Amino acid sequence: MPHDSARADSPERWIDYARADLAFAGAPLPPGGFYEQLCFHAQQAVEKSIKAVLLHLGIDFPLTDDIQALVDLLPKEIARTLELVEAVELSPYAVLARYPGETEPVVEDEWREALKVAEAVVAWAGSLLRGR
């Protein structure tokens, strides 16, 4: 598959990927699936949304799954919504879902909360990209 270098680093491409992750995060849990995997996609949607905004603003960002580190890069004039602050709690899902571990399984209520936060952050990023 050819690499579209003209769009590879565009904020629009990043928000497209964020929306795709959000779609996976909101899908019904398939047979044999784990809520951890849906939460992973919620975390990825948030991460890619923030990176889209940073890219839109011309701010370099590290290759990290740490949402707090990404939020800290946002300029002070960008308001920290409640959901953006809550999204920091999704960072562990970047690893938690990929490997079996010694943590308690994620339950449906936790997934629903992660999804709600991710939906709000993706919407926030989309409005910032449209508004500038």
The first five atom37 places (N, CA, C, CB, O) and aatype in JSON, in Angstrom:
{
  "aatype": [12, 14, 8, 3, 15, 0, 1, 0, 3, 15, 14, 6, 1, 17, 9, 3, 18, 0, 1, 0, 3, 10, 0, 13, 0, 7, 0, 14, 10, 14, 14, 7, 7, 13, 18, 6, 5, 10, 4, 13, 8, 0, 5, 5, 0, 19, 6, 11, 15, 9, 11, 0, 19, 10, 10, 8, 10, 7, 9, 3, 13, 14, 10, 16, 3, 3, 9, 5, 0, 10, 19, 3, 10, 10, 14, 11, 6, 9, 0, 1, 16, 10, 6, 10, 19, 6, 0, 19, 6, 10, 15, 14, 18, 0, 19, 10, 0, 1, 18, 14, 7, 6, 16, 6, 14, 19, 19, 6, 3, 6, 17, 1, 6, 0, 10, 11, 19, 0, 6, 0, 19, 19, 0, 17, 0, 7, 15, 10, 10, 1, 7, 1],
  "atom_mask": [
    [1, 1, 1, 1, 1],
    [1, 1, 1, 1, 1],
    [1, 1, 1, 1, 1],
    [1, 1, 1, 1, 1],
    [1, 1, 1, 1, 1],
    [1, 1, 1, 1, 1],
    [1, 1, 1, 1, 1],
    [1, 1, 1, 1, 1],
    [1, 1, 1, 1, 1],
    [1, 1, 1, 1, 1],
    [1, 1, 1, 1, 1],
    [1, 1, 1, 1, 1],
    [1, 1, 1, 1, 1],
    [1, 1, 1, 1, 1],
    [1, 1, 1, 1, 1],
    [1, 1, 1, 1, 1],
    [1, 1, 1, 1, 1],
    [1, 1, 1, 1, 1],
    [1, 1, 1, 1, 1],
    [1, 1, 1, 1, 1],
    [1, 1, 1, 1, 1],
    [1, 1, 1, 1, 1],
    [1, 1, 1, 1, 1],
    [1, 1, 1, 1, 1],
    [1, 1, 1, 1, 1],
    [1, 1, 1, 0, 1],
    [1, 1, 1, 1, 1],
    [1, 1, 1, 1, 1],
    [1, 1, 1, 1, 1],
    [1, 1, 1, 1, 1],
    [1, 1, 1, 1, 1],
    [1, 1, 1, 0, 1],
    [1, 1, 1, 0, 1],
    [1, 1, 1, 1, 1],
    [1, 1, 1, 1, 1],
    [1, 1, 1, 1, 1],
    [1, 1, 1, 1, 1],
    [1, 1, 1, 1, 1],
    [1, 1, 1, 1, 1],
    [1, 1, 1, 1, 1],
    [1, 1, 1, 1, 1],
    [1, 1, 1, 1, 1],
    [1, 1, 1, 1, 1],
    [1, 1, 1, 1, 1],
    [1, 1, 1, 1, 1],
    [1, 1, 1, 1, 1],
    [1, 1, 1, 1, 1],
    [1, 1, 1, 1, 1],
    [1, 1, 1, 1, 1],
    [1, 1, 1, 1, 1],
    [1, 1, 1, 1, 1],
    [1, 1, 1, 1, 1],
    [1, 1, 1, 1, 1],
    [1, 1, 1, 1, 1],
    [1, 1, 1, 1, 1],
    [1, 1, 1, 1, 1],
    [1, 1, 1, 1, 1],
    [1, 1, 1, 0, 1],
    [1, 1, 1, 1, 1],
    [1, 1, 1, 1, 1],
    [1, 1, 1, 1, 1],
    [1, 1, 1, 1, 1],
    [1, 1, 1, 1, 1],
    [1, 1, 1, 1, 1],
    [1, 1, 1, 1, 1],
    [1, 1, 1, 1, 1],
    [1, 1, 1, 1, 1],
    [1, 1, 1, 1, 1],
    [1, 1, 1, 1, 1],
    [1, 1, 1, 1, 1],
    [1, 1, 1, 1, 1],
    [1, 1, 1, 1, 1],
    [1, 1, 1, 1, 1],
    [1, 1, 1, 1, 1],
    [1, 1, 1, 1, 1],
    [1, 1, 1, 1, 1],
    [1, 1, 1, 1, 1],
    [1, 1, 1, 1, 1],
    [1, 1, 1, 1, 1],
    [1, 1, 1, 1, 1],
    [1, 1, 1, 1, 1],
    [1, 1, 1, 1, 1],
    [1, 1, 1, 1, 1],
    [1, 1, 1, 1, 1],
    [1, 1, 1, 1, 1],
    [1, 1, 1, 1, 1],
    [1, 1, 1, 1, 1],
    [1, 1, 1, 1, 1],
    [1, 1, 1, 1, 1],
    [1, 1, 1, 1, 1],
    [1, 1, 1, 1, 1],
    [1, 1, 1, 1, 1],
    [1, 1, 1, 1, 1],
    [1, 1, 1, 1, 1],
    [1, 1, 1, 1, 1],
    [1, 1, 1, 1, 1],
    [1, 1, 1, 1, 1],
    [1, 1, 1, 1, 1],
    [1, 1, 1, 1, 1],
    [1, 1, 1, 1, 1],
    [1, 1, 1, 0, 1],
    [1, 1, 1, 1, 1],
    [1, 1, 1, 1, 1],
    [1, 1, 1, 1, 1],
    [1, 1, 1, 1, 1],
    [1, 1, 1, 1, 1],
    [1, 1, 1, 1, 1],
    [1, 1, 1, 1, 1],
    [1, 1, 1, 1, 1],
    [1, 1, 1, 1, 1],
    [1, 1, 1, 1, 1],
    [1, 1, 1, 1, 1],
    [1, 1, 1, 1, 1],
    [1, 1, 1, 1, 1],
    [1, 1, 1, 1, 1],
    [1, 1, 1, 1, 1],
    [1, 1, 1, 1, 1],
    [1, 1, 1, 1, 1],
    [1, 1, 1, 1, 1],
    [1, 1, 1, 1, 1],
    [1, 1, 1, 1, 1],
    [1, 1, 1, 1, 1],
    [1, 1, 1, 1, 1],
    [1, 1, 1, 1, 1],
    [1, 1, 1, 1, 1],
    [1, 1, 1, 0, 1],
    [1, 1, 1, 1, 1],
    [1, 1, 1, 1, 1],
    [1, 1, 1, 1, 1],
    [1, 1, 1, 1, 1],
    [1, 1, 1, 0, 1],
    [1, 1, 1, 1, 1]
  ],
  "atom_positions": [
    [[0.85, -1.17, 0.0], [0.0, 0.0, 0.0], [0.89, 1.24, 0.0], [-0.96, 0.0, 1.22], [1.78, 1.35, 0.85]],
    [[0.68, 2.17, -0.92], [1.52, 3.36, -0.98], [1.31, 4.24, 0.24], [1.24, 4.15, -2.25], [0.21, 4.33, 0.79]],
    [[2.37, 4.89, 0.64], [2.34, 5.8, 1.79], [1.99, 7.19, 1.28], [3.7, 5.8, 2.56], [2.67, 7.7, 0.39]],
    [[0.97, 7.8, 1.82], [0.54, 9.13, 1.42], [1.29, 10.16, 2.26], [-1.01, 9.3, 1.57], [0.77, 10.64, 3.27]],
    [[2.49, 10.5, 1.84], [3.33, 11.4, 2.63], [2.75, 12.8, 2.73], [4.72, 11.46, 2.04], [3.06, 13.52, 3.68]],
    [[1.93, 13.2, 1.78], [1.34, 14.53, 1.84], [0.37, 14.66, 3.01], [0.63, 14.85, 0.53], [0.18, 15.75, 3.54]],
    [[-0.24, 13.55, 3.41], [-1.22, 13.6, 4.5], [-0.76, 12.89, 5.75], [-2.51, 13.0, 4.04], [-1.45, 12.92, 6.77]],
    [[0.38, 12.25, 5.71], [0.82, 11.43, 6.84], [0.92, 12.23, 8.13], [2.16, 10.8, 6.53], [0.63, 11.7, 9.21]],
    [[1.31, 13.46, 8.04], [1.47, 14.28, 9.24], [0.44, 15.39, 9.32], [2.86, 14.86, 9.29], [0.68, 16.42, 9.96]],
    [[-0.7, 15.2, 8.68], [-1.72, 16.24, 8.74], [-2.62, 16.01, 9.95], [-2.56, 16.27, 7.44], [-2.9, 14.87, 10.32]],
    [[-3.07, 17.09, 10.56], [-4.0, 16.94, 11.68], [-5.27, 16.17, 11.27], [-4.39, 18.31, 12.25], [-5.83, 15.41, 12.06]],
    [[-5.7, 16.38, 10.05], [-6.9, 15.7, 9.56], [-6.7, 14.19, 9.54], [-7.27, 16.2, 8.17], [-7.62, 13.44, 9.88]],
    [[-5.53, 13.76, 9.14], [-5.24, 12.32, 9.1], [-5.23, 11.74, 10.52], [-3.89, 12.05, 8.4], [-5.75, 10.65, 10.75]],
    [[-4.63, 12.48, 11.46], [-4.6, 12.03, 12.85], [-6.01, 11.94, 13.43], [-3.74, 12.97, 13.7], [-6.32, 10.98, 14.14]],
    [[-6.86, 12.93, 13.14], [-8.21, 12.89, 13.7], [-9.03, 11.78, 13.03], [-8.92, 14.26, 13.54], [-9.91, 11.2, 13.65]],
    [[-8.74, 11.5, 11.75], [-9.39, 10.36, 11.1], [-9.05, 9.06, 11.83], [-8.96, 10.27, 9.61], [-9.92, 8.22, 12.06]],
    [[-7.79, 8.91, 12.19], [-7.37, 7.7, 12.92], [-8.0, 7.67, 14.32], [-5.83, 7.64, 13.02], [-8.37, 6.61, 14.81]],
    [[-8.1, 8.83, 14.94], [-8.74, 8.91, 16.26], [-10.2, 8.46, 16.16], [-8.64, 10.34, 16.83], [-10.69, 7.72, 17.01]],
    [[-10.87, 8.93, 15.12], [-12.28, 8.55, 14.95], [-12.43, 7.06, 14.66], [-12.91, 9.37, 13.81], [-13.39, 6.42, 15.1]],
    [[-11.48, 6.5, 13.92], [-11.51, 5.06, 13.67], [-11.32, 4.28, 14.96], [-10.43, 4.66, 12.64], [-12.02, 3.3, 15.2]],
    [[-10.38, 4.72, 15.8], [-10.2, 4.06, 17.1], [-11.46, 4.2, 17.95], [-8.99, 4.65, 17.85], [-11.84, 3.27, 18.65]],
    [[-12.1, 5.37, 17.87], [-13.33, 5.58, 18.64], [-14.42, 4.62, 18.17], [-13.81, 7.04, 18.5], [-15.19, 4.1, 18.98]],
    [[-14.48, 4.38, 16.87], [-15.47, 3.42, 16.35], [-15.22, 2.03, 16.91], [-15.43, 3.38, 14.81], [-16.16, 1.34, 17.31]],
    [[-13.95, 1.61, 16.96], [-13.63, 0.31, 17.55], [-13.96, 0.3, 19.04], [-12.15, -0.04, 17.34], [-14.49, -0.69, 19.55]],
    [[-13.65, 1.39, 19.74], [-13.92, 1.47, 21.18], [-15.4, 1.35, 21.48], [-13.38, 2.78, 21.75], [-15.78, 0.82, 22.53]],
    [[-16.25, 1.84, 20.57], [-17.69, 1.82, 20.8], [-18.4, 0.59, 20.27], [0.0, 0.0, 0.0], [-19.61, 0.45, 20.42]],
    [[-17.65, -0.28, 19.65], [-18.25, -1.5, 19.09], [-18.67, -2.44, 20.22], [-17.27, -2.2, 18.13], [-18.07, -2.43, 21.29]],
    [[-19.68, -3.24, 19.97], [-20.06, -4.24, 20.98], [-18.89, -5.2, 21.24], [-21.32, -5.03, 20.54], [-18.14, -5.55, 20.33]],
    [[-18.77, -5.61, 22.47], [-17.71, -6.55, 22.83], [-17.95, -7.86, 22.08], [-17.68, -6.79, 24.37], [-18.98, -8.51, 22.26]],
    [[-16.99, -8.25, 21.23], [-17.19, -9.49, 20.47], [-16.99, -10.71, 21.37], [-16.23, -9.55, 19.27], [-16.36, -10.62, 22.42]],
    [[-17.54, -11.84, 20.95], [-17.3, -13.07, 21.72], [-15.79, -13.31, 21.85], [-17.99, -14.3, 21.03], [-15.05, -13.22, 20.87]],
    [[-15.36, -13.61, 23.05], [-13.95, -13.85, 23.31], [-13.13, -12.59, 23.51], [0.0, 0.0, 0.0], [-11.94, -12.67, 23.8]],
    [[-13.76, -11.42, 23.37], [-13.06, -10.15, 23.55], [-13.0, -9.74, 25.01], [0.0, 0.0, 0.0], [-13.67, -10.33, 25.87]],
    [[-12.21, -8.74, 25.27], [-12.05, -8.2, 26.63], [-12.35, -6.7, 26.6], [-10.62, -8.46, 27.18], [-12.03, -6.03, 25.62]],
    [[-12.94, -6.19, 27.64], [-13.18, -4.75, 27.73], [-11.85, -3.97, 27.68], [-13.95, -4.41, 29.02], [-11.82, -2.82, 27.25]],
    [[-10.79, -4.6, 28.12], [-9.48, -3.96, 28.06], [-9.14, -3.55, 26.62], [-8.4, -4.9, 28.61], [-8.54, -2.5, 26.4]],
    [[-9.54, -4.38, 25.66], [-9.24, -4.1, 24.27], [-10.06, -2.93, 23.75], [-9.48, -5.33, 23.41], [-9.56, -2.12, 22.97]],
    [[-11.3, -2.83, 24.17], [-12.11, -1.68, 23.78], [-11.58, -0.41, 24.44], [-13.59, -1.9, 24.17], [-11.57, 0.66, 23.83]],
    [[-11.13, -0.53, 25.67], [-10.55, 0.62, 26.37], [-9.23, 1.05, 25.74], [-10.34, 0.3, 27.85], [-8.9, 2.24, 25.73]],
    [[-8.47, 0.1, 25.21], [-7.25, 0.43, 24.48], [-7.59, 1.37, 23.32], [-6.55, -0.85, 23.94], [-6.89, 2.37, 23.11]],
    [[-8.64, 1.06, 22.59], [-9.01, 1.92, 21.47], [-9.54, 3.28, 21.94], [-10.07, 1.22, 20.6], [-9.34, 4.28, 21.26]],
    [[-10.2, 3.32, 23.09], [-10.62, 4.61, 23.65], [-9.39, 5.45, 23.98], [-11.49, 4.4, 24.92], [-9.35, 6.65, 23.68]],
    [[-8.38, 4.82, 24.59], [-7.14, 5.54, 24.91], [-6.46, 6.03, 23.63], [-6.18, 4.63, 25.71], [-5.99, 7.17, 23.58]],
    [[-6.42, 5.18, 22.61], [-5.8, 5.56, 21.35], [-6.54, 6.72, 20.69], [-5.74, 4.36, 20.4], [-5.92, 7.6, 20.1]],
    [[-7.86, 6.73, 20.77], [-8.65, 7.83, 20.21], [-8.29, 9.15, 20.88], [-10.15, 7.55, 20.37], [-8.15, 10.17, 20.22]],
    [[-8.14, 9.11, 22.19], [-7.77, 10.32, 22.94], [-6.36, 10.75, 22.56], [-7.86, 10.08, 24.46], [-6.12, 11.92, 22.24]],
    [[-5.44, 9.82, 22.59], [-4.04, 10.14, 22.28], [-3.92, 10.76, 20.89], [-3.17, 8.86, 22.36], [-3.27, 11.8, 20.73]],
    [[-4.53, 10.15, 19.9], [-4.42, 10.65, 18.52], [-5.15, 11.97, 18.34], [-4.98, 9.62, 17.54], [-4.73, 12.8, 17.54]],
    [[-6.23, 12.18, 19.09], [-6.93, 13.47, 19.03], [-6.07, 14.6, 19.55], [-8.23, 13.41, 19.83], [-5.99, 15.67, 18.94]],
    [[-5.42, 14.37, 20.67], [-4.55, 15.41, 21.24], [-3.37, 15.65, 20.3], [-4.05, 15.0, 22.65], [-2.97, 16.8, 20.09]],
    [[-2.82, 14.59, 19.75], [-1.7, 14.76, 18.81], [-2.15, 15.52, 17.56], [-1.13, 13.38, 18.41], [-1.37, 16.29, 17.0]],
    [[-3.38, 15.32, 17.11], [-3.91, 16.08, 15.98], [-3.94, 17.57, 16.3], [-5.33, 15.59, 15.61], [-3.57, 18.4, 15.47]],
    [[-4.39, 17.9, 17.5], [-4.44, 19.31, 17.92], [-3.02, 19.88, 18.01], [-5.17, 19.45, 19.29], [-2.77, 20.98, 17.53]],
    [[-2.11, 19.13, 18.61], [-0.73, 19.61, 18.72], [-0.14, 19.84, 17.34], [0.12, 18.6, 19.51], [0.52, 20.86, 17.1]],
    [[-0.36, 18.93, 16.45], [0.15, 19.07, 15.08], [-0.47, 20.29, 14.41], [-0.14, 17.8, 14.26], [0.22, 21.04, 13.72]],
    [[-1.76, 20.48, 14.6], [-2.48, 21.63, 14.06], [-1.86, 22.95, 14.56], [-3.97, 21.56, 14.44], [-1.8, 23.94, 13.83]],
    [[-1.43, 22.93, 15.8], [-0.84, 24.13, 16.41], [0.65, 24.27, 16.12], [-1.06, 24.11, 17.91], [1.28, 25.25, 16.54]],
    [[1.22, 23.3, 15.42], [2.65, 23.34, 15.1], [3.54, 22.98, 16.27], [0.0, 0.0, 0.0], [4.69, 23.41, 16.32]],
    [[3.03, 22.19, 17.2], [3.77, 21.79, 18.39], [4.27, 20.36, 18.22], [2.9, 21.92, 19.67], [3.48, 19.45, 18.0]],
    [[5.58, 20.17, 18.32], [6.15, 18.82, 18.25], [5.74, 18.03, 19.48], [7.7, 18.88, 18.15], [5.58, 18.58, 20.57]],
    [[5.56, 16.74, 19.29], [5.21, 15.87, 20.41], [6.03, 14.6, 20.34], [3.69, 15.54, 20.42], [6.41, 14.16, 19.26]],
    [[6.3, 14.01, 21.5], [7.07, 12.77, 21.53], [6.19, 11.57, 21.17], [7.71, 12.56, 22.91], [4.97, 11.65, 21.21]],
    [[6.83, 10.49, 20.82], [6.1, 9.24, 20.6], [5.85, 8.65, 21.99], [6.91, 8.24, 19.67], [6.69, 7.96, 22.55]],
    [[4.68, 8.94, 22.51], [4.32, 8.49, 23.85], [2.84, 8.16, 23.91], [4.67, 9.57, 24.9], [2.04, 8.7, 23.15]],
    [[2.49, 7.27, 24.83], [1.1, 6.95, 25.12], [0.61, 7.7, 26.35], [0.93, 5.43, 25.32], [-0.54, 7.54, 26.76]],
    [[1.47, 8.51, 26.94], [1.18, 9.23, 28.17], [0.33, 10.46, 27.87], [2.49, 9.63, 28.89], [0.83, 11.48, 27.4]],
    [[-0.95, 10.35, 28.15], [-1.87, 11.44, 27.84], [-1.54, 12.69, 28.63], [-3.31, 11.02, 28.12], [-1.67, 13.8, 28.11]],
    [[-1.12, 12.55, 29.89], [-0.76, 13.73, 30.67], [0.39, 14.49, 30.02], [-0.37, 13.32, 32.1], [0.37, 15.72, 29.97]],
    [[1.38, 13.78, 29.52], [2.51, 14.43, 28.85], [2.04, 15.2, 27.63], [3.58, 13.38, 28.44], [2.55, 16.28, 27.33]],
    [[1.06, 14.66, 26.92], [0.53, 15.35, 25.74], [-0.31, 16.56, 26.13], [-0.31, 14.38, 24.89], [-0.19, 17.62, 25.51]],
    [[-1.15, 16.42, 27.15], [-1.95, 17.54, 27.62], [-1.03, 18.67, 28.09], [-2.9, 17.1, 28.77], [-1.33, 19.85, 27.86]],
    [[0.07, 18.32, 28.74], [1.01, 19.34, 29.23], [1.64, 20.15, 28.1], [2.1, 18.68, 30.05], [2.11, 21.26, 28.33]],
    [[1.66, 19.6, 26.9], [2.22, 20.32, 25.75], [1.25, 21.34, 25.15], [2.64, 19.33, 24.69], [1.66, 22.22, 24.4]],
    [[-0.03, 21.22, 25.49], [-1.01, 22.16, 24.96], [-0.75, 23.56, 25.5], [-2.45, 21.72, 25.31], [-0.41, 23.71, 26.67]],
    [[-0.9, 24.58, 24.67], [-0.71, 25.95, 25.15], [-1.69, 26.28, 26.28], [-0.88, 26.96, 24.0], [-2.78, 25.72, 26.34]],
    [[-1.29, 27.16, 27.14], [-2.12, 27.52, 28.31], [-3.47, 28.1, 27.91], [-1.37, 28.53, 29.18], [-4.45, 27.97, 28.64]],
    [[-3.54, 28.76, 26.72], [-4.81, 29.37, 26.31], [-5.85, 28.34, 25.86], [-4.56, 30.36, 25.19], [-7.01, 28.69, 25.63]],
    [[-5.45, 27.09, 25.74], [-6.41, 26.03, 25.4], [-6.99, 25.51, 26.71], [-5.73, 24.87, 24.57], [-6.27, 24.95, 27.55]],
    [[-8.28, 25.7, 26.86], [-8.95, 25.29, 28.1], [-8.87, 23.77, 28.28], [-10.42, 25.75, 28.1], [-9.04, 23.01, 27.33]],
    [[-8.62, 23.36, 29.5], [-8.61, 21.94, 29.86], [-10.03, 21.56, 30.26], [-7.58, 21.63, 31.02], [-10.46, 21.86, 31.38]],
    [[-10.75, 20.92, 29.36], [-12.11, 20.49, 29.67], [-12.05, 19.39, 30.73], [-12.85, 19.99, 28.39], [-11.0, 18.78, 30.96]],
    [[-13.16, 19.15, 31.36], [-13.24, 18.09, 32.37], [-12.85, 16.76, 31.75], [-14.65, 18.01, 32.97], [-12.1, 15.98, 32.34]],
    [[-13.36, 16.49, 30.55], [-13.06, 15.22, 29.89], [-11.58, 15.1, 29.54], [-13.91, 15.06, 28.63], [-11.01, 14.02, 29.61]],
    [[-10.96, 16.22, 29.16], [-9.53, 16.19, 28.85], [-8.72, 15.86, 30.1], [-9.07, 17.55, 28.26], [-7.75, 15.11, 30.03]],
    [[-9.13, 16.41, 31.22], [-8.46, 16.11, 32.49], [-8.71, 14.64, 32.87], [-8.98, 17.06, 33.62], [-7.79, 13.95, 33.3]],
    [[-9.94, 14.18, 32.7], [-10.27, 12.79, 33.01], [-9.57, 11.81, 32.08], [-11.77, 12.58, 32.94], [-9.3, 10.67, 32.46]],
    [[-9.28, 12.25, 30.86], [-8.65, 11.37, 29.86], [-7.28, 10.89, 30.29], [-8.54, 12.09, 28.52], [-6.81, 9.85, 29.83]],
    [[-6.64, 11.62, 31.17], [-5.32, 11.22, 31.69], [-5.4, 9.82, 32.3], [-4.81, 12.24, 32.73], [-4.44, 9.05, 32.26]],
    [[-6.55, 9.5, 32.87], [-6.74, 8.2, 33.52], [-6.76, 7.04, 32.53], [-8.03, 8.21, 34.31], [-6.68, 5.88, 32.93]],
    [[-6.87, 7.34, 31.24], [-6.92, 6.29, 30.23], [-5.53, 5.8, 29.82], [-7.66, 6.77, 29.02], [-5.42, 4.76, 29.16]],
    [[-4.49, 6.51, 30.19], [-3.13, 6.14, 29.77], [-2.77, 4.68, 30.04], [-2.12, 7.02, 30.46], [-2.18, 4.04, 29.17]],
    [[-3.1, 4.13, 31.2], [-2.73, 2.72, 31.43], [-3.32, 1.74, 30.43], [-3.15, 2.32, 32.81], [-2.77, 0.66, 30.22]],
    [[-4.44, 2.1, 29.81], [-5.04, 1.19, 28.83], [-4.16, 0.99, 27.61], [-6.39, 1.71, 28.4], [-4.36, 0.03, 26.86]],
    [[-3.19, 1.87, 27.39], [-2.29, 1.72, 26.24], [-1.47, 0.44, 26.35], [-1.36, 2.94, 26.13], [-1.07, -0.13, 25.34]],
    [[-1.22, 0.0, 27.57], [-0.43, -1.21, 27.78], [-1.31, -2.33, 28.36], [0.75, -0.93, 28.72], [-1.17, -3.49, 27.97]],
    [[-2.19, -1.97, 29.26], [-3.03, -2.93, 29.96], [-3.74, -3.89, 29.01], [-4.05, -2.2, 30.81], [-3.84, -5.08, 29.29]],
    [[-4.22, -3.37, 27.91], [-5.01, -4.19, 26.99], [-4.17, -5.08, 26.09], [-5.86, -3.3, 26.14], [-4.68, -6.05, 25.53]],
    [[-2.91, -4.77, 25.96], [-2.09, -5.51, 25.01], [-1.51, -6.79, 25.57], [-0.98, -4.64, 24.51], [-1.16, -7.7, 24.82]],
    [[-1.4, -6.87, 26.88], [-0.73, -8.02, 27.49], [-1.51, -8.47, 28.71], [0.72, -7.67, 27.88], [-2.07, -7.65, 29.43]],
    [[-1.55, -9.78, 28.95], [-2.16, -10.23, 30.2], [-1.3, -9.76, 31.37], [-2.32, -11.77, 30.22], [-0.08, -9.71, 31.28]],
    [[-1.95, -9.44, 32.43], [-1.19, -8.93, 33.57], [-1.82, -9.32, 34.88], [0.0, 0.0, 0.0], [-2.68, -10.19, 34.96]],
    [[-1.37, -8.65, 35.89], [-1.83, -8.95, 37.24], [-2.84, -7.94, 37.73], [-0.65, -8.99, 38.19], [-3.03, -7.78, 38.94]],
    [[-3.51, -7.25, 36.81], [-4.52, -6.27, 37.2], [-5.89, -6.91, 37.14], [-4.46, -5.03, 36.29], [-6.1, -7.94, 36.5]],
    [[-6.81, -6.28, 37.82], [-8.19, -6.74, 37.78], [-8.74, -6.52, 36.37], [-9.07, -5.98, 38.84], [-8.38, -5.55, 35.71]],
    [[-9.59, -7.42, 35.9], [-10.19, -7.23, 34.58], [-11.02, -5.94, 34.54], [-11.07, -8.44, 34.2], [-11.62, -5.54, 35.54]],
    [[-11.04, -5.31, 33.38], [-11.87, -4.13, 33.18], [-13.31, -4.59, 33.05], [-11.41, -3.32, 31.91], [-13.6, -5.58, 32.37]],
    [[-14.21, -3.88, 33.7], [-15.62, -4.24, 33.66], [-16.37, -3.26, 32.75], [-16.24, -4.24, 35.09], [-15.85, -2.21, 32.37]],
    [[-17.59, -3.63, 32.43], [-18.38, -2.85, 31.48], [-18.52, -1.38, 31.87], [-19.75, -3.46, 31.34], [-18.41, -0.5, 31.01]],
    [[-18.76, -1.09, 33.14], [-18.91, 0.3, 33.57], [-17.63, 1.11, 33.31], [-19.27, 0.36, 35.06], [-17.71, 2.27, 32.93]],
    [[-16.49, 0.5, 33.51], [-15.22, 1.2, 33.25], [-15.06, 1.48, 31.76], [-14.01, 0.36, 33.77], [-14.61, 2.55, 31.36]],
    [[-15.44, 0.51, 30.94], [-15.4, 0.71, 29.49], [-16.33, 1.84, 29.08], [-15.77, -0.59, 28.75], [-15.96, 2.69, 28.27]],
    [[-17.54, 1.85, 29.62], [-18.51, 2.89, 29.26], [-17.97, 4.28, 29.63], [-19.87, 2.65, 29.97], [-18.15, 5.23, 28.87]],
    [[-17.32, 4.39, 30.76], [-16.74, 5.67, 31.17], [-15.59, 6.06, 30.25], [-16.25, 5.6, 32.64], [-15.49, 7.22, 29.84]],
    [[-14.73, 5.12, 29.91], [-13.62, 5.39, 28.99], [-14.16, 5.84, 27.63], [-12.72, 4.14, 28.82], [-13.62, 6.76, 27.02]],
    [[-15.2, 5.2, 27.17], [-15.81, 5.55, 25.89], [-16.38, 6.96, 25.94], [-16.9, 4.54, 25.52], [-16.2, 7.73, 25.0]],
    [[-17.08, 7.29, 27.02], [-17.67, 8.63, 27.17], [-16.59, 9.7, 27.12], [-18.45, 8.73, 28.48], [-16.74, 10.72, 26.44]],
    [[-15.51, 9.47, 27.83], [-14.4, 10.44, 27.84], [-13.78, 10.55, 26.45], [-13.32, 10.02, 28.87], [-13.52, 11.65, 25.98]],
    [[-13.56, 9.41, 25.81], [-12.95, 9.43, 24.47], [-13.84, 10.16, 23.47], [-12.68, 7.99, 23.98], [-13.35, 10.93, 22.66]],
    [[-15.14, 9.92, 23.53], [-16.06, 10.62, 22.62], [-15.96, 12.13, 22.81], [-17.52, 10.15, 22.86], [-15.94, 12.88, 21.83]],
    [[-15.9, 12.57, 24.05], [-15.81, 14.0, 24.33], [-14.49, 14.6, 23.85], [-15.98, 14.26, 25.83], [-14.47, 15.7, 23.31]],
    [[-13.39, 13.89, 24.04], [-12.09, 14.41, 23.63], [-11.98, 14.45, 22.1], [-10.95, 13.55, 24.22], [-11.44, 15.41, 21.55]],
    [[-12.48, 13.44, 21.43], [-12.47, 13.45, 19.96], [-13.31, 14.62, 19.45], [-13.0, 12.1, 19.39], [-12.91, 15.31, 18.5]],
    [[-14.46, 14.86, 20.04], [-15.31, 15.99, 19.65], [-14.6, 17.31, 19.92], [-16.65, 15.95, 20.41], [-14.66, 18.22, 19.1]],
    [[-13.94, 17.42, 21.07], [-13.17, 18.62, 21.43], [-12.1, 18.89, 20.38], [-12.53, 18.46, 22.84], [-11.96, 20.01, 19.9]],
    [[-11.35, 17.87, 20.04], [-10.27, 18.04, 19.05], [-10.85, 18.41, 17.69], [-9.42, 16.73, 18.93], [-10.33, 19.3, 17.01]],
    [[-11.92, 17.76, 17.29], [-12.55, 18.08, 16.02], [-13.0, 19.53, 15.96], [0.0, 0.0, 0.0], [-12.86, 20.19, 14.93]],
    [[-13.56, 20.04, 17.05], [-14.01, 21.44, 17.06], [-12.82, 22.4, 17.01], [-14.86, 21.72, 18.31], [-12.91, 23.45, 16.38]],
    [[-11.72, 22.05, 17.66], [-10.53, 22.91, 17.58], [-9.94, 22.92, 16.17], [-9.46, 22.43, 18.57], [-9.49, 23.96, 15.69]],
    [[-9.95, 21.78, 15.51], [-9.43, 21.72, 14.15], [-10.31, 22.51, 13.19], [-9.31, 20.27, 13.69], [-9.79, 23.12, 12.25]],
    [[-11.59, 22.5, 13.4], [-12.52, 23.27, 12.53], [-12.46, 24.74, 12.83], [-13.96, 22.78, 12.7], [-12.66, 25.57, 11.94]],
    [[-12.18, 25.08, 14.09], [-12.27, 26.47, 14.54], [-11.07, 27.35, 14.24], [0.0, 0.0, 0.0], [-11.12, 28.55, 14.5]],
    [[-9.99, 26.79, 13.71], [-8.8, 27.6, 13.46], [-8.42, 27.57, 12.01], [-7.63, 27.13, 14.3], [-7.44, 28.2, 11.61]]
  ]
}
